[in-house]
Amino acid sequence: MTAGAPRILGLGPVAAISVAQLFGTSLWFSANSAADGLMRDWGAMPADIGALTNAVQAGFIIGTLALSLSGLADRLRASALFVGSALLGAAANAGFAWLAHGVGAGIALRFVVGLALAGIYPIGMKLVVSWAPQRTGAALAVLVSMLVLGTGLPHLLRWGGGALPWQWIVTASSALALAGAALVAALGDGPHLPRRPARTPGPAPVSALSAFRLPRFRAAAMGYFGHMWEVYALWTLAPLLVAATGISARFPWAGPYGLSFAIIGMGALGCLIGGRLSAR
């Protein structure tokens, strides 16, 4: 960390960005925590819940590609992009809770949430490196562990507020995203973030995609794609698996939502251990 680095609410830059990541990524599976309410109020089927999840994933992929291939991720200030994305995601998520009344509108709004997450998760990584380039492995391990906890956080909110209507549980994720935006807005960009002139054109798509010609890059990228398919499938199915096995009956104090959070959240420990090992 840079000497004299600012502290936000007593948090150093890496901690502040990690907490903002935790809050911002709570938008990711907020709809899944409301599955029972959506089935009751919208008449949604399990396949519809899957479609809502796929809409977020599609938005995230398209948003990430757009930021990368257009060069916007380099031309815009990382903190401003994070804040704007968190505000957009919070608004779309709240709209899903209060304005959508069916699966069709819900899918459109969840797609926008996915677009917004493209400016939260990857840009959060860029912000961390800009503040702590000398300990990138450990800092990114903390950040990704917060991503894991953030994706499970809606289930924890549902467990804690089980008597509340699902709309309020979903809206709580929007409130957390706003808090994350405030943290990053107060912190700003790190001193180690290189800035490109505003008028410098971004990399051409053919140039960015040509990286796949490199065998090592291609191997790492394909491995990462497979990992994302695997882990998000598990996170999506966790509540359904808990319900199907009836395991929550053995842990009545946790219930299906508490167990879903635990199943997803235990990956945060693996991220921290991986960060430690990366230094060796």
C-alpha positions as CSV (number, residue, x, y, z in Angstrom):
1,M,0.0,0.0,0.0
2,T,1.2,3.5,-0.8
3,A,2.5,5.5,2.2
4,G,0.0,8.1,3.3
5,A,-2.9,6.2,1.5
6,P,-6.3,7.5,2.5
7,R,-8.6,5.7,4.9
8,I,-12.3,5.5,4.4
9,L,-14.4,4.9,7.5
10,G,-11.2,3.5,9.1
11,L,-10.6,1.1,6.1
12,G,-7.4,1.2,4.0
13,P,-7.8,1.3,0.2
14,V,-7.7,-2.5,-0.4
15,A,-10.2,-3.1,2.4
16,A,-12.5,-0.3,1.2
17,I,-12.5,-1.7,-2.3
18,S,-13.1,-5.2,-1.1
19,V,-16.1,-4.1,1.0
20,A,-17.4,-2.2,-2.0
21,Q,-17.0,-5.4,-4.1
22,L,-18.9,-7.4,-1.4
23,F,-21.8,-4.9,-1.5
24,G,-21.8,-4.4,-5.3
25,T,-21.8,-8.1,-6.2
26,S,-24.7,-8.8,-3.9
27,L,-26.8,-7.7,-6.9
28,W,-25.7,-10.9,-8.8
29,F,-28.0,-13.5,-7.3
30,S,-30.5,-11.2,-5.6
31,A,-33.3,-12.7,-7.8
32,N,-32.4,-16.3,-6.8
33,S,-32.9,-15.5,-3.2
34,A,-36.5,-14.5,-4.1
35,A,-37.3,-17.6,-6.1
36,D,-40.1,-18.8,-3.9
37,G,-41.7,-15.3,-4.0
38,L,-41.4,-15.1,-7.7
39,M,-43.0,-18.5,-8.1
40,R,-45.9,-17.4,-5.9
41,D,-46.4,-13.8,-7.2
42,W,-45.4,-14.2,-10.8
43,G,-46.3,-17.9,-11.4
44,A,-42.6,-18.4,-12.3
45,M,-41.4,-21.9,-13.0
46,P,-37.9,-23.2,-12.0
47,A,-36.9,-22.8,-15.7
48,D,-37.8,-19.1,-15.4
49,I,-35.5,-18.7,-12.4
50,G,-32.8,-20.2,-14.6
51,A,-33.6,-17.7,-17.4
52,L,-33.3,-14.8,-14.9
53,T,-29.9,-16.1,-13.9
54,N,-28.8,-16.5,-17.5
55,A,-29.9,-13.0,-18.3
56,V,-27.5,-11.7,-15.7
57,Q,-24.7,-13.9,-17.0
58,A,-25.3,-12.7,-20.6
59,G,-25.3,-9.1,-19.5
60,F,-22.0,-9.6,-17.7
61,I,-20.3,-11.3,-20.6
62,I,-21.5,-8.7,-23.2
63,G,-20.7,-5.8,-20.8
64,T,-17.2,-7.1,-20.1
65,L,-16.5,-7.6,-23.9
66,A,-17.8,-4.2,-24.6
67,L,-15.6,-2.5,-22.0
68,S,-12.6,-4.5,-23.2
69,L,-12.9,-4.2,-27.0
70,S,-14.0,-0.6,-27.0
71,G,-11.1,0.5,-24.7
72,L,-13.6,2.3,-22.4
73,A,-12.1,0.5,-19.4
74,D,-8.8,2.3,-20.1
75,R,-10.1,5.7,-21.1
76,L,-12.5,6.2,-18.2
77,R,-11.4,6.6,-14.6
78,A,-11.8,3.2,-12.9
79,S,-13.4,4.6,-9.8
80,A,-16.0,6.6,-11.9
81,L,-16.8,3.5,-13.9
82,F,-17.2,1.4,-10.8
83,V,-19.5,4.1,-9.2
84,G,-21.6,4.5,-12.3
85,S,-22.0,0.8,-12.8
86,A,-23.0,0.3,-9.1
87,L,-25.6,3.0,-9.5
88,L,-27.0,1.5,-12.7
89,G,-27.1,-2.0,-11.1
90,A,-28.8,-0.7,-8.0
91,A,-31.5,1.0,-10.1
92,A,-32.1,-2.0,-12.3
93,N,-32.2,-4.3,-9.3
94,A,-34.7,-2.1,-7.5
95,G,-36.8,-1.9,-10.7
96,F,-36.8,-5.7,-10.8
97,A,-38.3,-5.7,-7.3
98,W,-40.9,-3.0,-7.7
99,L,-41.6,-2.4,-11.4
100,A,-41.4,-5.8,-13.0
101,H,-44.5,-8.0,-12.8
102,G,-43.5,-10.9,-14.9
103,V,-40.6,-12.9,-16.2
104,G,-40.2,-11.0,-19.4
105,A,-39.7,-7.6,-17.8
106,G,-37.6,-9.3,-15.1
107,I,-35.2,-10.8,-17.7
108,A,-34.7,-7.4,-19.2
109,L,-33.9,-5.8,-15.9
110,R,-31.6,-8.6,-14.8
111,F,-29.7,-8.3,-18.1
112,V,-29.0,-4.6,-17.2
113,V,-27.8,-5.8,-13.8
114,G,-25.4,-8.1,-15.6
115,L,-24.1,-5.2,-17.7
116,A,-23.5,-3.2,-14.5
117,L,-21.6,-6.0,-12.9
118,A,-19.1,-5.9,-15.7
119,G,-18.1,-2.5,-14.3
120,I,-18.0,-3.7,-10.7
121,Y,-16.2,-7.0,-10.6
122,P,-13.3,-6.6,-13.2
123,I,-12.9,-2.9,-12.4
124,G,-12.7,-3.6,-8.7
125,M,-9.7,-5.7,-9.6
126,K,-8.1,-2.9,-11.5
127,L,-8.7,-0.5,-8.6
128,V,-7.0,-2.9,-6.1
129,V,-3.9,-3.2,-8.3
130,S,-3.8,0.6,-8.6
131,W,-3.5,0.8,-4.8
132,A,-1.4,-2.2,-4.0
133,P,0.7,-3.3,-7.0
134,Q,3.4,-4.8,-4.8
135,R,1.1,-7.4,-3.3
136,T,-1.3,-8.1,-6.1
137,G,-1.8,-11.8,-5.3
138,A,-2.9,-11.3,-1.7
139,A,-5.0,-8.2,-2.5
140,L,-6.8,-9.9,-5.4
141,A,-7.4,-13.0,-3.2
142,V,-9.2,-10.7,-0.6
143,L,-11.2,-9.1,-3.4
144,V,-12.3,-12.3,-5.0
145,S,-13.2,-13.8,-1.6
146,M,-15.5,-10.7,-1.2
147,L,-17.0,-11.5,-4.6
148,V,-17.8,-15.0,-3.4
149,L,-19.4,-13.7,-0.2
150,G,-21.2,-11.0,-2.2
151,T,-22.9,-13.5,-4.5
152,G,-24.1,-15.5,-1.5
153,L,-25.1,-12.4,0.5
154,P,-28.7,-12.3,-0.8
155,H,-29.3,-15.7,0.7
156,L,-28.0,-14.5,4.0
157,L,-30.3,-11.5,3.8
158,R,-33.2,-13.8,3.0
159,W,-32.3,-16.0,6.0
160,G,-32.2,-12.9,8.3
161,G,-35.3,-11.3,6.9
162,G,-37.4,-14.4,6.3
163,A,-40.6,-12.7,7.3
164,L,-40.1,-9.7,4.9
165,P,-41.6,-9.6,1.4
166,W,-39.1,-10.7,-1.2
167,Q,-39.1,-7.2,-2.8
168,W,-37.5,-5.8,0.4
169,I,-34.8,-8.5,0.4
170,V,-34.0,-7.7,-3.2
171,T,-34.0,-4.0,-2.5
172,A,-31.5,-4.5,0.3
173,S,-29.0,-5.6,-2.3
174,S,-29.6,-2.3,-4.1
175,A,-28.9,-0.4,-0.9
176,L,-25.7,-2.3,-0.4
177,A,-24.6,-1.5,-4.0
178,L,-25.2,2.2,-3.3
179,A,-23.0,2.0,-0.2
180,G,-20.3,0.3,-2.2
181,A,-20.5,3.1,-4.8
182,A,-20.1,5.7,-2.0
183,L,-17.0,3.9,-0.7
184,V,-15.3,3.9,-4.1
185,A,-16.3,7.5,-4.8
186,A,-14.7,8.6,-1.6
187,L,-11.5,6.7,-2.3
188,G,-11.0,7.3,-6.0
189,D,-8.3,5.9,-8.2
190,G,-5.0,4.6,-6.9
191,P,-1.7,6.4,-7.7
192,H,-0.4,3.4,-9.7
193,L,-3.2,3.4,-12.2
194,P,-1.8,4.4,-15.7
195,R,-4.0,6.8,-17.5
196,R,-4.4,7.0,-21.3
197,P,-5.3,10.3,-23.0
198,A,-9.0,10.7,-23.4
199,R,-8.7,10.9,-27.2
200,T,-6.5,7.9,-27.7
201,P,-8.4,5.3,-29.5
202,G,-8.8,2.0,-27.8
203,P,-7.5,-1.3,-29.1
204,A,-9.1,-2.6,-32.2
205,P,-11.2,-5.7,-31.7
206,V,-9.0,-7.8,-34.0
207,S,-6.0,-6.8,-31.9
208,A,-7.6,-7.8,-28.6
209,L,-9.0,-11.1,-29.9
210,S,-5.6,-11.9,-31.5
211,A,-4.4,-12.7,-28.0
212,F,-6.1,-16.1,-28.4
213,R,-3.4,-17.0,-30.9
214,L,-1.0,-17.3,-27.9
215,P,-1.2,-20.9,-26.6
216,R,-0.6,-20.0,-23.0
217,F,-3.2,-17.3,-23.0
218,R,-5.6,-19.5,-24.8
219,A,-5.1,-22.3,-22.2
220,A,-5.6,-19.9,-19.3
221,A,-8.6,-18.3,-20.8
222,M,-10.3,-21.6,-21.7
223,G,-9.6,-22.9,-18.2
224,Y,-11.2,-19.7,-16.7
225,F,-14.2,-20.0,-18.9
226,G,-14.7,-23.6,-17.7
227,H,-14.3,-22.5,-14.2
228,M,-16.9,-19.8,-14.5
229,W,-19.4,-22.2,-16.1
230,E,-18.8,-24.6,-13.2
231,V,-18.9,-22.2,-10.3
232,Y,-21.9,-20.2,-11.4
233,A,-23.9,-23.3,-12.2
234,L,-23.2,-24.5,-8.6
235,W,-24.1,-21.1,-7.1
236,T,-27.3,-21.0,-9.2
237,L,-28.4,-24.5,-8.2
238,A,-27.3,-24.4,-4.5
239,P,-30.8,-23.5,-3.2
240,L,-32.5,-26.1,-5.4
241,L,-30.0,-28.7,-4.3
242,V,-30.6,-27.9,-0.7
243,A,-34.3,-28.1,-1.2
244,A,-34.1,-31.4,-3.2
245,T,-32.0,-33.2,-0.7
246,G,-34.0,-32.0,2.3
247,I,-30.7,-31.4,4.2
248,S,-32.1,-28.2,5.7
249,A,-34.3,-30.4,8.0
250,R,-31.1,-31.5,9.8
251,F,-30.1,-27.8,10.3
252,P,-33.4,-26.1,11.1
253,W,-31.6,-23.1,12.6
254,A,-30.0,-22.4,9.2
255,G,-32.8,-23.3,6.9
256,P,-32.4,-23.5,3.1
257,Y,-31.2,-19.9,2.7
258,G,-28.6,-20.1,5.5
259,L,-27.2,-23.3,4.1
260,S,-27.2,-21.8,0.6
261,F,-25.1,-18.9,1.9
262,A,-22.7,-21.3,3.6
263,I,-22.3,-23.5,0.5
264,I,-21.4,-20.5,-1.6
265,G,-19.6,-18.5,1.1
266,M,-17.1,-21.3,2.0
267,G,-15.4,-20.6,-1.3
268,A,-14.2,-17.3,0.2
269,L,-11.8,-19.3,2.4
270,G,-10.4,-21.1,-0.6
271,C,-9.8,-17.7,-2.3
272,L,-7.8,-16.5,0.7
273,I,-5.7,-19.7,0.9
274,G,-5.1,-19.5,-2.8
275,G,-3.9,-15.9,-2.4
276,R,-1.4,-17.0,0.2
277,L,-0.1,-19.8,-2.0
278,S,0.2,-17.6,-5.0
279,A,3.1,-15.8,-3.4
280,R,5.0,-19.1,-3.3
